[in-house]
Amino acid sequence: MSVPEGAAPKLTKEFIDSRVARFKDVIKNRGSFGGVVDSHIEQHRKKIYPVMGSNVTSGDAAAAQLAPEGRFSINFMQCGPGKYPAMHAHDTLEVFIPITGRWRFFFEEDGKTVEIEGEPYDVVSAPIGMMRTLQNISDKPAIVMAVIGLDDDDRAGLGYVEEQAKAFRKAGVSWDDRWILKSGPEIEEGDRF
């Protein structure tokens, strides 16, 4: 492989350390319960921990530990028992890897639903544009990793059905043209999971 002169950074331990996001640091004092439109609905409550790249969160939750590089983002998502993101679709690929707990994945298309279960380290690839969600079916909070592809503008757009949009409006939430949260009420500490 030929790399243009001056294109590669100088190899140092500090340089490599700057490219590492340690899990203990990602979850310590980071993440947000309120950075996603659906988190303002109680059954969809989750905490998003951005790791790398642009993502579908806003505010404090949008600050990833590693800079964007490539056409994807990586996030951890933690849900309490029985909690799940609202049914949604992305205009880019999304891949889930359960880290802890057990998860039930739901896929919907033309009125048909398919469910599968996933355990730690299973890899579930959600097709572009297909409605999907996943639910923590464990008896305690659990974590899943989400890798989301980015478009030409380094964004990952979301899509929800109109029924969900009505629930979001009722909860006092507003969003931009890609369903990225613009504003929403503060989520109280006791309502987090």
GROMACS elastic network, one bead per residue, 0.5 to 0.9 nm:
[ bonds ]
;  ai    aj funct       b0    kb
    3     6     6  0.82957   500
    3     7     6  0.65640   500
    3     8     6  0.70728   500
    4     7     6  0.54244   500
    4     8     6  0.77278   500
    5     8     6  0.75189   500
    6     9     6  0.72483   500
    6    10     6  0.89555   500
    8    11     6  0.85306   500
    9    12     6  0.88105   500
    9    15     6  0.81028   500
   10    15     6  0.77280   500
   11    14     6  0.84165   500
   11    15     6  0.64862   500
   11    16     6  0.73738   500
   12    15     6  0.51491   500
   12    16     6  0.64379   500
   12    17     6  0.85768   500
   13    16     6  0.51752   500
   13    17     6  0.59708   500
   13    18     6  0.85808   500
   14    18     6  0.61790   500
   14    19     6  0.88840   500
   15    18     6  0.52041   500
   15    19     6  0.68682   500
   16    19     6  0.52355   500
   16    20     6  0.69205   500
   17    20     6  0.53543   500
   17    21     6  0.84564   500
   18    21     6  0.80430   500
   18    66     6  0.79096   500
   19    66     6  0.66484   500
   19    67     6  0.85353   500
   20    65     6  0.87376   500
   20    66     6  0.74864   500
   21    24     6  0.86026   500
   21    25     6  0.70279   500
   21    26     6  0.65722   500
   21    51     6  0.67627   500
   21    52     6  0.82905   500
   21    65     6  0.64069   500
   21    66     6  0.66623   500
   22    25     6  0.53152   500
   22    26     6  0.62047   500
   22    27     6  0.88931   500
   23    27     6  0.63127   500
   23    28     6  0.84454   500
   23    51     6  0.88139   500
   24    27     6  0.56386   500
   24    28     6  0.60706   500
   25    28     6  0.50720   500
   25    29     6  0.79813   500
   25    30     6  0.80272   500
   25    65     6  0.87814   500
   26    29     6  0.78649   500
   26    30     6  0.62001   500
   26    31     6  0.78385   500
   26    49     6  0.65661   500
   26    50     6  0.75124   500
   26    51     6  0.66114   500
   26    64     6  0.86167   500
   26    65     6  0.69456   500
   26    76     6  0.87189   500
   27    30     6  0.54291   500
   27    31     6  0.67591   500
   27    49     6  0.64152   500
   27    76     6  0.86217   500
   28    31     6  0.83427   500
   30    48     6  0.86983   500
   30    49     6  0.63949   500
   30    50     6  0.81759   500
   30    60     6  0.81679   500
   30    61     6  0.74799   500
   30    63     6  0.86933   500
   31    35     6  0.84681   500
   31    47     6  0.62735   500
   31    48     6  0.52053   500
   31    50     6  0.65537   500
   31    60     6  0.71796   500
   31    61     6  0.50631   500
   31    62     6  0.82358   500
   31    63     6  0.83611   500
   31    64     6  0.89598   500
   31    76     6  0.88879   500
   31    77     6  0.89379   500
   32    35     6  0.56884   500
   32    36     6  0.84885   500
   32    46     6  0.82170   500
   32    47     6  0.52601   500
   32    48     6  0.55043   500
   32    49     6  0.68570   500
   32    57     6  0.86712   500
   32    59     6  0.85057   500
   32    60     6  0.66914   500
   32    62     6  0.86291   500
   33    36     6  0.75904   500
   33    39     6  0.63951   500
   33    40     6  0.83172   500
   33    45     6  0.68597   500
   33    46     6  0.56739   500
   33    48     6  0.65459   500
   33    61     6  0.80258   500
   33   187     6  0.70786   500
   33   192     6  0.67024   500
   34    37     6  0.74725   500
   34    38     6  0.85297   500
   34    39     6  0.57751   500
   34    40     6  0.65616   500
   34    45     6  0.83799   500
   34    46     6  0.82783   500
   34    47     6  0.76772   500
   34    48     6  0.86499   500
   34    57     6  0.85906   500
   34    58     6  0.84244   500
   34    59     6  0.84906   500
   34    60     6  0.89357   500
   34    61     6  0.78179   500
   34   181     6  0.87050   500
   34   184     6  0.75476   500
   34   185     6  0.81686   500
   34   186     6  0.70498   500
   34   187     6  0.63462   500
   35    38     6  0.89095   500
   35    39     6  0.73839   500
   35    40     6  0.89758   500
   35    47     6  0.83693   500
   35    48     6  0.75634   500
   35    56     6  0.83220   500
   35    59     6  0.60853   500
   35    60     6  0.72157   500
   35    61     6  0.53901   500
   35    62     6  0.74067   500
   35   180     6  0.84412   500
   35   181     6  0.64691   500
   35   182     6  0.88828   500
   35   183     6  0.88097   500
   35   184     6  0.87269   500
   36    39     6  0.55563   500
   36    40     6  0.77072   500
   36    46     6  0.88257   500
   36    48     6  0.82620   500
   36    56     6  0.70298   500
   36    57     6  0.51667   500
   36    58     6  0.67819   500
   36    61     6  0.84613   500
   36   179     6  0.86005   500
   36   180     6  0.68080   500
   36   181     6  0.55949   500
   37    40     6  0.62326   500
   37    41     6  0.83092   500
   37    57     6  0.83581   500
   37   168     6  0.68452   500
   37   173     6  0.64776   500
   37   174     6  0.74872   500
   37   175     6  0.70782   500
   37   179     6  0.72674   500
   37   180     6  0.69172   500
   37   181     6  0.51703   500
   37   182     6  0.83676   500
   37   183     6  0.83603   500
   37   184     6  0.75934   500
   38    41     6  0.56315   500
   38    42     6  0.85657   500
   38    43     6  0.89533   500
   38    44     6  0.58942   500
   38    45     6  0.73153   500
   38    46     6  0.88586   500
   38    85     6  0.66607   500
   38    86     6  0.60748   500
   38   164     6  0.82829   500
   38   167     6  0.88035   500
   38   168     6  0.67114   500
   38   173     6  0.86119   500
   38   181     6  0.89466   500
   39    42     6  0.69246   500
   39    43     6  0.81103   500
   39    44     6  0.52309   500
   39    46     6  0.60033   500
   39    47     6  0.81050   500
   39    85     6  0.74143   500
   39    86     6  0.84853   500
   39   187     6  0.85698   500
   39   192     6  0.89881   500
   40    43     6  0.88490   500
   40    44     6  0.73278   500
   40    45     6  0.67040   500
   40   168     6  0.72952   500
   40   171     6  0.65565   500
   40   172     6  0.83713   500
   40   173     6  0.73678   500
   40   184     6  0.71537   500
   40   185     6  0.73732   500
   40   186     6  0.84036   500
   40   187     6  0.70205   500
   41    44     6  0.54572   500
   41    45     6  0.64093   500
   41    86     6  0.87703   500
   41   167     6  0.76597   500
   41   168     6  0.72018   500
   41   171     6  0.69051   500
   42    45     6  0.52936   500
   42    83     6  0.83333   500
   42   191     6  0.73351   500
   42   192     6  0.81758   500
   42   193     6  0.80868   500
   43    46     6  0.88351   500
   43    82     6  0.77775   500
   43    83     6  0.53588   500
   43    84     6  0.65739   500
   43    85     6  0.79620   500
   43    86     6  0.84592   500
   43   193     6  0.86082   500
   44    79     6  0.83133   500
   44    83     6  0.56472   500
   44    86     6  0.59104   500
   45    79     6  0.67957   500
   45    80     6  0.78002   500
   45    83     6  0.64108   500
   45    84     6  0.70407   500
   45    85     6  0.71989   500
   45   191     6  0.81494   500
   45   192     6  0.63599   500
   45   193     6  0.61478   500
   46    77     6  0.66516   500
   46    78     6  0.55968   500
   46    80     6  0.71999   500
   46    83     6  0.73331   500
   46    84     6  0.73504   500
   46    85     6  0.73006   500
   46   192     6  0.72705   500
   46   193     6  0.69605   500
   47    61     6  0.88298   500
   47    76     6  0.82308   500
   47    77     6  0.56124   500
   47    78     6  0.51444   500
   47    79     6  0.66301   500
   47   192     6  0.80811   500
   47   193     6  0.87328   500
   48    57     6  0.78393   500
   48    61     6  0.67125   500
   48    62     6  0.89992   500
   48    75     6  0.66748   500
   48    76     6  0.58914   500
   48    78     6  0.65945   500
   49    61     6  0.68472   500
   49    62     6  0.86338   500
   49    63     6  0.88935   500
   49    64     6  0.78012   500
   49    74     6  0.88654   500
   49    75     6  0.54862   500
   49    77     6  0.61349   500
   49    78     6  0.81506   500
   50    53     6  0.79013   500
   50    54     6  0.85053   500
   50    55     6  0.74498   500
   50    57     6  0.83619   500
   50    61     6  0.66160   500
   50    62     6  0.65242   500
   50    63     6  0.65234   500
   50    65     6  0.68073   500
   50    66     6  0.86743   500
   50    73     6  0.81384   500
   50    74     6  0.65173   500
   50    76     6  0.64585   500
   50    77     6  0.85773   500
   51    63     6  0.82305   500
   51    65     6  0.50689   500
   51    66     6  0.59806   500
   51    67     6  0.86460   500
   51    73     6  0.75709   500
   51    74     6  0.54171   500
   51    75     6  0.51798   500
   51    76     6  0.72799   500
   52    55     6  0.83185   500
   52    63     6  0.86915   500
   52    64     6  0.51001   500
   52    65     6  0.59893   500
   52    67     6  0.58370   500
   52    68     6  0.58635   500
   52    69     6  0.79067   500
   52    72     6  0.81717   500
   52    73     6  0.53532   500
   52    74     6  0.51124   500
   52    75     6  0.69997   500
   53    63     6  0.87932   500
   53    64     6  0.63127   500
   53    65     6  0.84674   500
   53    66     6  0.67125   500
   53    67     6  0.56092   500
   53    69     6  0.64468   500
   53    70     6  0.80618   500
   53    71     6  0.82087   500
   53    72     6  0.64742   500
   53    74     6  0.66681   500
   53    75     6  0.88108   500
   53   150     6  0.89170   500
   53   154     6  0.83477   500
   54    57     6  0.84478   500
   54    62     6  0.72926   500
   54    63     6  0.84147   500
   54    64     6  0.74623   500
   54    67     6  0.83432   500
   54    68     6  0.61962   500
   54    72     6  0.75807   500
   54    73     6  0.56969   500
   54    74     6  0.84705   500
   54   150     6  0.77695   500
   54   154     6  0.65239   500
   54   155     6  0.63404   500
   54   156     6  0.77233   500
   55    58     6  0.81927   500
   55    62     6  0.66641   500
   55    64     6  0.84337   500
   55    72     6  0.83973   500
   55    73     6  0.58603   500
   55    74     6  0.77687   500
   55    75     6  0.78529   500
   55   148     6  0.76079   500
   55   150     6  0.81875   500
   55   154     6  0.86059   500
   55   155     6  0.67083   500
   55   156     6  0.62434   500
   55   157     6  0.88569   500
   56    62     6  0.76711   500
   56   148     6  0.89417   500
   56   155     6  0.76633   500
   56   156     6  0.61229   500
   56   157     6  0.70465   500
   56   158     6  0.75380   500
   56   178     6  0.86790   500
   56   179     6  0.80407   500
   56   180     6  0.58753   500
   56   181     6  0.82610   500
   57    60     6  0.85090   500
   57    61     6  0.57991   500
   57    62     6  0.51318   500
   57    63     6  0.88557   500
   57   180     6  0.62350   500
   57   181     6  0.67621   500
   58    61     6  0.56188   500
   58    63     6  0.82872   500
   58   180     6  0.66034   500
   58   181     6  0.58414   500
   58   182     6  0.72629   500
   58   183     6  0.89606   500
   59    62     6  0.55789   500
   59    63     6  0.77125   500
   59   181     6  0.83331   500
   59   182     6  0.84405   500
   60    63     6  0.59649   500
   61    64     6  0.77172   500
   63    66     6  0.87412   500
   64    67     6  0.67712   500
   64    68     6  0.82688   500
   64    73     6  0.89551   500
   64    74     6  0.86593   500
   64    75     6  0.83193   500
   66    69     6  0.85052   500
   68    71     6  0.80701   500
   68    72     6  0.78876   500
   68    73     6  0.73075   500
   68   154     6  0.85161   500
   69    72     6  0.76484   500
   69    73     6  0.85450   500
   70    73     6  0.83456   500
   70   150     6  0.85315   500
   70   154     6  0.88131   500
   71   148     6  0.85717   500
   71   149     6  0.58209   500
   71   151     6  0.70796   500
   71   152     6  0.81428   500
   71   154     6  0.65831   500
   71   155     6  0.88636   500
   72    93     6  0.89699   500
   72   147     6  0.66240   500
   72   148     6  0.53584   500
   72   150     6  0.50076   500
   72   151     6  0.85378   500
   72   154     6  0.78493   500
   72   155     6  0.87708   500
   72   156     6  0.84628   500
   73   146     6  0.80407   500
   73   147     6  0.55974   500
   73   148     6  0.52166   500
   73   149     6  0.64437   500
   73   150     6  0.71152   500
   73   156     6  0.85487   500
   74   145     6  0.71125   500
   74   146     6  0.57749   500
   74   148     6  0.65289   500
   75   144     6  0.84814   500
   75   145     6  0.57818   500
   75   146     6  0.52758   500
   75   147     6  0.65558   500
   75   148     6  0.83352   500
   76    99     6  0.88317   500
   76   143     6  0.65636   500
   76   144     6  0.56971   500
   76   146     6  0.60973   500
   76   147     6  0.88100   500
   77   142     6  0.82786   500
   77   143     6  0.55355   500
   77   144     6  0.53801   500
   77   145     6  0.62691   500
   77   146     6  0.72894   500
   78   136     6  0.87571   500
   78   141     6  0.65473   500
   78   142     6  0.55004   500
   78   144     6  0.65471   500
   78   145     6  0.89099   500
   79    82     6  0.78568   500
   79    83     6  0.55783   500
   79    84     6  0.66654   500
   79    85     6  0.86106   500
   79   135     6  0.79365   500
   79   136     6  0.62915   500
   79   140     6  0.86782   500
   79   141     6  0.54454   500
   79   142     6  0.57441   500
   79   143     6  0.67026   500
   79   144     6  0.85910   500
   79   193     6  0.68764   500
   80    83     6  0.54119   500
   80    84     6  0.83128   500
   80   136     6  0.67286   500
   80   137     6  0.89636   500
   80   138     6  0.83362   500
   80   139     6  0.81877   500
   80   140     6  0.61159   500
   80   142     6  0.65405   500
   80   192     6  0.85078   500
   80   193     6  0.50491   500
   81    84     6  0.87616   500
   81   135     6  0.81286   500
   81   136     6  0.54184   500
   81   137     6  0.60449   500
   81   138     6  0.56456   500
   81   139     6  0.53634   500
   81   140     6  0.52509   500
   81   141     6  0.55652   500
   81   142     6  0.75632   500
   81   193     6  0.79715   500
   82   135     6  0.61062   500
   82   136     6  0.52513   500
   82   137     6  0.56338   500
   82   138     6  0.74605   500
   82   139     6  0.80858   500
   82   140     6  0.89600   500
   82   141     6  0.89628   500
   83   134     6  0.86156   500
   83   135     6  0.57400   500
   83   136     6  0.58448   500
   83   137     6  0.81914   500
   83   141     6  0.89016   500
   83   193     6  0.77320   500
   84    87     6  0.85708   500
   84   133     6  0.68331   500
   84   134     6  0.56935   500
   84   136     6  0.65112   500
   85    88     6  0.79902   500
   85   132     6  0.89780   500
   85   133     6  0.59247   500
   85   134     6  0.66934   500
   85   135     6  0.74127   500
   86   132     6  0.83463   500
   86   133     6  0.64105   500
   86   134     6  0.86767   500
   86   160     6  0.78857   500
   86   164     6  0.75318   500
   87   106     6  0.83465   500
   87   107     6  0.85800   500
   87   108     6  0.85962   500
   87   131     6  0.60923   500
   87   132     6  0.53177   500
   87   134     6  0.83843   500
   87   159     6  0.88486   500
   87   160     6  0.67683   500
   87   161     6  0.79960   500
   87   164     6  0.82714   500
   88   129     6  0.87859   500
   88   130     6  0.78929   500
   88   132     6  0.54888   500
   88   133     6  0.66149   500
   88   158     6  0.66937   500
   88   159     6  0.54519   500
   88   161     6  0.74375   500
   89    92     6  0.86736   500
   89   126     6  0.88224   500
   89   127     6  0.87370   500
   89   128     6  0.73187   500
   89   129     6  0.52095   500
   89   130     6  0.54194   500
   89   132     6  0.61291   500
   89   133     6  0.85890   500
   89   157     6  0.83862   500
   89   158     6  0.56967   500
   89   159     6  0.50115   500
   89   160     6  0.66991   500
   90    93     6  0.68788   500
   90    94     6  0.72900   500
   90   126     6  0.89138   500
   90   127     6  0.85323   500
   90   128     6  0.60545   500
   90   129     6  0.53952   500
   90   130     6  0.74160   500
   90   131     6  0.79301   500
   90   132     6  0.89726   500
   90   148     6  0.84858   500
   90   149     6  0.88961   500
   90   156     6  0.68282   500
   90   157     6  0.56510   500
   90   159     6  0.61750   500
   91   128     6  0.55871   500
   91   129     6  0.52903   500
   91   130     6  0.87298   500
   91   149     6  0.85970   500
   91   150     6  0.86428   500
   91   151     6  0.80520   500
   91   156     6  0.68840   500
   91   157     6  0.58137   500
   91   158     6  0.67641   500
   91   159     6  0.79582   500
   92   127     6  0.81913   500
   92   128     6  0.52412   500
   92   129     6  0.72504   500
   92   148     6  0.68882   500
   92   149     6  0.51273   500
   92   150     6  0.62614   500
   92   151     6  0.68219   500
   92   156     6  0.64324   500
   92   157     6  0.74713   500
   92   158     6  0.89250   500
   93   125     6  0.74744   500
   93   126     6  0.64851   500
   93   127     6  0.60754   500
   93   128     6  0.50004   500
   93   129     6  0.82176   500
   93   147     6  0.81532   500
   93   148     6  0.58406   500
   93   149     6  0.51020   500
   93   150     6  0.81347   500
   93   156     6  0.89665   500
   94   124     6  0.85476   500
   94   125     6  0.61007   500
   94   126     6  0.53510   500
   94   127     6  0.71861   500
   94   128     6  0.73787   500
   94   146     6  0.67495   500
   94   147     6  0.56388   500
   94   149     6  0.62702   500
   95   123     6  0.68900   500
   95   124     6  0.56073   500
   95   126     6  0.59180   500
   95   127     6  0.87638   500
   95   145     6  0.81261   500
   95   146     6  0.56703   500
   95   147     6  0.51064   500
   95   148     6  0.64628   500
   95   149     6  0.86767   500
   96   122     6  0.80897   500
   96   123     6  0.57911   500
   96   124     6  0.50863   500
   96   125     6  0.63829   500
   96   126     6  0.78265   500
   96   144     6  0.66109   500
   96   145     6  0.55958   500
   96   147     6  0.64743   500
   96   148     6  0.87895   500
   97   118     6  0.83365   500
   97   119     6  0.83584   500
   97   120     6  0.69485   500
   97   121     6  0.55638   500
   97   122     6  0.56686   500
   97   124     6  0.64809   500
   97   125     6  0.89341   500
   97   143     6  0.89928   500
   97   144     6  0.56239   500
   97   145     6  0.50013   500
   97   146     6  0.65392   500
   97   147     6  0.83931   500
   98   101     6  0.71688   500
   98   102     6  0.73885   500
   98   103     6  0.72191   500
   98   118     6  0.68735   500
   98   119     6  0.59069   500
   98   121     6  0.55849   500
   98   122     6  0.63591   500
   98   123     6  0.74885   500
   98   124     6  0.87646   500
   98   142     6  0.82728   500
   98   143     6  0.63356   500
   98   145     6  0.60436   500
   98   146     6  0.86212   500
   99   102     6  0.89323   500
   99   119     6  0.77445   500
   99   121     6  0.60804   500
   99   122     6  0.86573   500
   99   142     6  0.75943   500
   99   143     6  0.54348   500
   99   144     6  0.50819   500
   99   145     6  0.66477   500
  100   103     6  0.89631   500
  100   119     6  0.74197   500
  100   120     6  0.55053   500
  100   121     6  0.85340   500
  100   138     6  0.89983   500
  100   141     6  0.85174   500
  100   142     6  0.51668   500
  100   143     6  0.52050   500
  100   144     6  0.68004   500
  101   118     6  0.88129   500
  101   119     6  0.64945   500
  101   120     6  0.66808   500
  101   136     6  0.71914   500
  101   137     6  0.75214   500
  101   138     6  0.54543   500
  101   139     6  0.82755   500
  101   140     6  0.77806   500
  101   141     6  0.76392   500
  101   142     6  0.50077   500
  101   143     6  0.69809   500
  101   144     6  0.84646   500
  102   117     6  0.71817   500
  102   118     6  0.59334   500
  102   120     6  0.71473   500
  102   135     6  0.84846   500
  102   136     6  0.61501   500
  102   137     6  0.55254   500
  102   138     6  0.53648   500
  102   142     6  0.75797   500
  103   116     6  0.84748   500
  103   117     6  0.56487   500
  103   118     6  0.51712   500
  103   119     6  0.64463   500
  103   120     6  0.88504   500
  103   134     6  0.63323   500
  103   135     6  0.54103   500
  103   137     6  0.53513   500
  103   138     6  0.72676   500
  103   142     6  0.85026   500
  103   144     6  0.85059   500
  104   115     6  0.67239   500
  104   116     6  0.57700   500
  104   118     6  0.62660   500
  104   119     6  0.89900   500
  104   133     6  0.84212   500
  104   134     6  0.54038   500
  104   135     6  0.51334   500
  104   136     6  0.66322   500
  104   137     6  0.64703   500
  105   114     6  0.81635   500
  105   115     6  0.55156   500
  105   116     6  0.52933   500
  105   117     6  0.60061   500
  105   118     6  0.73581   500
  105   124     6  0.84485   500
  105   132     6  0.72833   500
  105   133     6  0.59057   500
  105   135     6  0.65071   500
  106   113     6  0.66545   500
  106   114     6  0.57835   500
  106   116     6  0.68154   500
  106   117     6  0.89304   500
  106   131     6  0.82553   500
  106   132     6  0.54502   500
  106   133     6  0.53218   500
  106   134     6  0.59777   500
  106   135     6  0.82472   500
  107   112     6  0.81884   500
  107   113     6  0.55377   500
  107   114     6  0.52370   500
  107   115     6  0.64959   500
  107   116     6  0.87746   500
  107   126     6  0.80073   500
  107   130     6  0.69874   500
  107   131     6  0.57708   500
  107   133     6  0.68211   500
  107   134     6  0.88163   500
  108   111     6  0.65737   500
  108   112     6  0.55356   500
  108   114     6  0.65520   500
  108   115     6  0.89974   500
  108   130     6  0.67081   500
  108   131     6  0.52254   500
  108   132     6  0.62770   500
  109   112     6  0.53388   500
  109   113     6  0.66857   500
  109   114     6  0.88657   500
  109   130     6  0.65750   500
  109   131     6  0.67040   500
  110   113     6  0.85385   500
  118   121     6  0.82845   500
  118   122     6  0.59086   500
  118   123     6  0.79291   500
  118   124     6  0.77726   500
  119   122     6  0.57548   500
  119   123     6  0.89585   500
  120   123     6  0.86927   500
  120   144     6  0.82651   500
  126   129     6  0.86030   500
  126   130     6  0.71864   500
  126   131     6  0.85398   500
  126   132     6  0.71602   500
  127   130     6  0.56278   500
  127   131     6  0.85429   500
  127   132     6  0.88463   500
  128   131     6  0.87352   500
  129   159     6  0.83433   500
  131   159     6  0.83057   500
  131   160     6  0.82116   500
  135   138     6  0.89404   500
  136   139     6  0.82799   500
  136   140     6  0.84380   500
  136   141     6  0.74893   500
  136   142     6  0.65246   500
  136   143     6  0.84961   500
  137   140     6  0.85850   500
  137   142     6  0.87883   500
  138   141     6  0.71956   500
  138   142     6  0.70757   500
  139   142     6  0.87244   500
  141   193     6  0.80131   500
  148   156     6  0.69535   500
  149   154     6  0.85578   500
  149   155     6  0.82301   500
  149   156     6  0.65467   500
  150   153     6  0.74303   500
  150   157     6  0.82320   500
  151   154     6  0.51332   500
  151   155     6  0.53878   500
  151   156     6  0.62419   500
  151   157     6  0.82496   500
  152   155     6  0.74025   500
  153   156     6  0.87155   500
  155   178     6  0.86165   500
  156   178     6  0.78548   500
  157   177     6  0.84883   500
  157   179     6  0.67235   500
  157   180     6  0.76545   500
  158   178     6  0.57478   500
  158   179     6  0.55396   500
  158   180     6  0.75855   500
  159   178     6  0.73952   500
  159   179     6  0.67193   500
  160   163     6  0.81453   500
  160   164     6  0.61987   500
  160   165     6  0.67931   500
  160   179     6  0.81246   500
  161   164     6  0.54885   500
  161   165     6  0.65588   500
  162   166     6  0.62798   500
  162   167     6  0.87475   500
  163   166     6  0.52917   500
  163   167     6  0.65843   500
  163   168     6  0.88860   500
  164   167     6  0.50673   500
  164   168     6  0.62050   500
  164   169     6  0.86774   500
  165   168     6  0.50223   500
  165   169     6  0.61846   500
  165   170     6  0.85732   500
  166   169     6  0.51630   500
  166   170     6  0.61614   500
  166   171     6  0.86538   500
  167   170     6  0.50569   500
  167   171     6  0.62463   500
  167   172     6  0.88486   500
  167   173     6  0.88713   500
  168   171     6  0.50744   500
  168   172     6  0.65283   500
  168   173     6  0.53417   500
  168   174     6  0.75046   500
  168   184     6  0.89997   500
  169   172     6  0.51073   500
  169   173     6  0.52613   500
  169   174     6  0.67197   500
  170   173     6  0.74363   500
  171   184     6  0.76992   500
  171   185     6  0.77448   500
  172   183     6  0.79997   500
  172   184     6  0.56732   500
  172   185     6  0.64400   500
  173   181     6  0.74208   500
  173   182     6  0.76243   500
  173   183     6  0.56855   500
  173   185     6  0.70673   500
  174   179     6  0.84655   500
  174   180     6  0.85865   500
  174   181     6  0.61634   500
  174   182     6  0.54102   500
  174   183     6  0.52935   500
  174   184     6  0.64799   500
  175   178     6  0.75898   500
  175   179     6  0.51335   500
  175   180     6  0.52729   500
  175   183     6  0.68711   500
  175   184     6  0.88919   500
  176   179     6  0.52330   500
  176   180     6  0.54341   500
  176   181     6  0.65963   500
  176   182     6  0.63296   500
  177   180     6  0.74260   500
  178   181     6  0.88986   500
  179   182     6  0.86299   500
  181   184     6  0.74908   500
  184   187     6  0.86668   500
  187   190     6  0.84362   500
  187   191     6  0.65679   500
  187   192     6  0.68385   500
  188   191     6  0.53251   500
  188   192     6  0.67011   500
  189   192     6  0.56074   500
  189   193     6  0.88093   500
  190   193     6  0.75642   500
